[in-house]
């Protein structure tokens, strides 16, 4: 029992770290994305802020299942999921419209160097979080915690998109690649938003991977 409680404390600590990291990543990415006129980096940072809302629901969920592992999702978590879902859909609309506008006008970022740096850091940190969350989830035999680990994988996929689009533009200065990368981020943001509403209306734990 003592080991189990320690594992739940670890899971809660990982949830809090994820929230803190997303806040920092969001601030840095949106600022640098705005300064460098990189829509992909700015959109990536905005997504990080939305993940903070989701993270609050995850932290609450861990406290709930620590008290009662068999309990179902409560109103706080469902509300957090719906707010997160709406935020993702708004983000998708903004990213798609702005991407198409940038393609139409031929807009290019000043540089995408920081997109490369931030995405590499994000991939490293998120991969460590995935492995750690999976380890804790397996030891607790907890489907919700394992599902959260899978959700973190989506963050890695989005980081890879940012890395590729930023890297290609920085190396070859290919037109529209920043906007195409942004559309890739919009696709995953749409999937995340859709899943948020599905989860809010059910007790399923699975996450898009």
Wavefront OBJ file of the C-alpha trace (Angstrom):
o trace
v 0.000 0.000 0.000
v 2.845 2.397 0.848
v 4.517 1.708 -2.488
v 1.219 2.288 -4.278
v 0.773 5.676 -2.604
v 4.320 6.612 -3.559
v 3.588 5.720 -7.175
v 0.504 7.937 -7.134
v 2.620 10.764 -5.727
v 5.071 10.234 -8.589
v 2.226 10.291 -11.121
v 0.900 13.514 -9.591
v 4.388 15.030 -9.659
v 4.727 14.150 -13.345
v 1.369 15.804 -14.026
v 2.467 18.985 -12.241
v 5.785 19.018 -14.108
v 3.930 18.624 -17.416
v 1.757 21.635 -16.557
v 4.775 23.747 -15.559
v 6.729 22.752 -18.667
v 3.807 23.583 -20.960
v 3.455 27.030 -19.381
v 7.141 27.783 -19.969
v 7.084 26.275 -23.462
v 3.967 28.261 -24.326
v 5.440 31.579 -23.189
v 8.769 31.062 -24.951
v 7.275 29.640 -28.166
v 4.580 32.273 -28.650
v 7.034 35.097 -27.944
v 9.730 33.808 -30.294
v 7.157 32.753 -32.882
v 5.716 36.276 -32.893
v 9.144 37.910 -33.029
v 10.347 35.634 -35.854
v 6.980 35.699 -37.660
v 6.880 31.898 -37.545
v 3.256 30.771 -37.453
v 4.210 27.147 -36.777
v 6.175 28.081 -33.654
v 3.481 30.501 -32.468
v 0.781 27.859 -32.994
v 2.909 25.283 -31.199
v 3.169 27.624 -28.224
v -0.566 28.277 -28.201
v -1.162 24.535 -28.173
v 1.076 24.307 -25.104
v -1.184 26.742 -23.249
v -4.216 24.618 -24.111
v -2.382 21.550 -22.835
v -2.148 23.314 -19.456
v -5.950 23.174 -19.138
v -5.860 19.493 -20.041
v -3.041 18.984 -17.540
v -5.139 20.396 -14.708
v -7.780 17.791 -15.493
v -5.124 15.052 -15.491
v -3.760 16.165 -12.113
v -7.282 16.143 -10.683
v -7.882 12.702 -12.193
v -4.807 11.269 -10.465
v -5.983 12.566 -7.084
v -9.397 11.013 -7.759
v -8.153 7.553 -8.704
v -5.690 7.642 -5.807
v -8.694 7.793 -3.474
v -10.815 5.395 -5.520
v -9.215 3.617 -8.513
v -12.622 2.365 -9.696
v -14.265 5.810 -9.769
v -15.466 7.384 -13.011
v -14.636 10.772 -14.496
v -16.229 13.591 -12.474
v -17.727 16.971 -13.425
v -14.450 18.869 -12.969
v -12.662 16.608 -15.446
v -15.539 16.685 -17.935
v -15.661 20.476 -17.792
v -11.886 20.707 -18.275
v -12.155 18.380 -21.269
v -14.922 20.456 -22.871
v -13.039 23.719 -22.347
v -9.911 22.113 -23.787
v -11.874 20.780 -26.760
v -13.343 24.195 -27.566
v -9.912 25.806 -27.249
v -8.414 23.257 -29.651
v -11.137 23.890 -32.232
v -10.613 27.655 -31.988
v -6.879 27.090 -32.426
v -7.490 24.903 -35.484
v -9.632 27.589 -37.117
v -7.029 30.269 -36.438
v -4.125 28.169 -37.683
v -5.872 27.069 -40.879
v -7.089 30.550 -41.815
v -3.747 32.204 -41.068
v -1.797 29.461 -42.876
v -3.888 29.853 -46.014
v -3.513 33.628 -45.802
v 0.269 33.310 -45.484
v 0.377 30.967 -48.473
v -1.781 33.384 -50.471
v 0.396 36.392 -49.628
v 3.700 34.514 -49.819
v 4.622 35.413 -46.252
v 7.827 33.865 -44.897
v 9.255 33.736 -41.365
v 12.333 35.804 -40.574
v 13.934 32.649 -39.186
v 12.834 29.263 -37.853
v 15.977 28.592 -35.829
v 14.153 28.684 -32.510
v 11.542 26.288 -33.833
v 14.326 23.730 -34.291
v 15.728 24.325 -30.803
v 12.388 24.259 -28.987
v 11.121 21.187 -30.838
v 14.288 19.222 -30.030
v 14.004 20.112 -26.338
v 10.310 19.222 -26.362
v 10.885 15.835 -28.007
v 13.515 14.930 -25.419
v 11.490 16.010 -22.386
v 8.198 14.574 -23.616
v 9.804 11.226 -24.444
v 11.185 10.980 -20.912
v 7.706 11.813 -19.579
v 6.101 9.134 -21.771
v 8.483 6.456 -20.504
v 8.099 7.534 -16.873
v 4.298 7.742 -17.064
v 4.141 4.318 -18.707
v 6.339 2.844 -16.002
v 4.140 4.251 -13.227
v 0.944 3.332 -15.075
v 2.072 -0.257 -15.581
v 3.112 -0.627 -11.948
v -0.267 0.689 -10.802
v -2.154 -1.215 -13.540
v -3.848 2.114 -14.226
v -5.522 2.564 -17.622
v -6.041 6.339 -17.089
v -2.355 6.983 -16.392
v -1.294 4.840 -19.357
v -3.765 6.777 -21.519
v -2.173 10.030 -20.357
v 1.203 8.668 -21.465
v -0.251 7.997 -24.918
v -1.629 11.539 -25.018
v 1.871 12.822 -24.334
v 2.959 10.968 -27.487
v 0.765 13.346 -29.496
v 2.890 16.219 -28.168
v 5.943 14.423 -29.540
v 4.314 14.067 -32.963
v 3.548 17.789 -32.997
v 7.121 18.572 -31.955
v 8.396 16.442 -34.850
v 6.219 18.413 -37.279
v 7.634 21.660 -35.900
v 11.178 20.270 -36.127
v 10.795 19.172 -39.747
v 9.113 22.351 -40.983
v 11.483 24.631 -39.064
v 14.564 22.626 -40.030
v 13.703 22.464 -43.717
v 12.983 26.185 -43.875
v 16.125 27.133 -41.960
v 18.309 24.959 -44.210
v 16.693 25.419 -47.618
v 14.418 28.466 -47.251
v 11.591 26.619 -49.022
v 8.489 28.835 -49.397
v 5.295 27.890 -47.559
v 6.961 25.160 -45.484
v 6.188 27.037 -42.249
v 2.538 27.277 -43.256
v 2.425 23.604 -44.246
v 3.912 22.690 -40.871
v 1.221 24.804 -39.234
v -1.479 22.875 -41.099
v 0.087 19.675 -39.760
v -0.185 21.053 -36.229
v -3.800 22.009 -36.934
v -4.563 18.410 -37.919
v -3.335 17.041 -34.595
v -5.035 19.864 -32.689
v -8.313 18.885 -34.372
v -7.838 15.247 -33.372
v -7.110 16.282 -29.792
v -10.175 18.514 -29.669
v -12.395 15.760 -31.057
v -11.113 13.289 -28.499
v -11.659 15.753 -25.657
v -15.372 15.891 -26.450
v -15.563 12.108 -26.834
v -13.959 11.661 -23.425
v -16.183 14.311 -21.832
v -19.253 12.373 -22.936
v -18.013 8.968 -21.779
v -15.711 7.253 -19.298
v -13.198 5.980 -21.849
v -9.504 6.467 -21.166
v -7.936 5.816 -24.573
v -6.120 8.618 -26.333
v -5.329 9.284 -29.957
v -1.844 8.177 -30.876
l 1 2 3 4 5 6 7 8 9 10 11 12 13 14 15 16 17 18 19 20 21 22 23 24 25 26 27 28 29 30 31 32 33 34 35 36 37 38 39 40 41 42 43 44 45 46 47 48 49 50 51 52 53 54 55 56 57 58 59 60 61 62 63 64 65 66 67 68 69 70 71 72 73 74 75 76 77 78 79 80 81 82 83 84 85 86 87 88 89 90 91 92 93 94 95 96 97 98 99 100 101 102 103 104 105 106 107 108 109 110 111 112 113 114 115 116 117 118 119 120 121 122 123 124 125 126 127 128 129 130 131 132 133 134 135 136 137 138 139 140 141 142 143 144 145 146 147 148 149 150 151 152 153 154 155 156 157 158 159 160 161 162 163 164 165 166 167 168 169 170 171 172 173 174 175 176 177 178 179 180 181 182 183 184 185 186 187 188 189 190 191 192 193 194 195 196 197 198 199 200 201 202 203 204 205 206 207 208 209
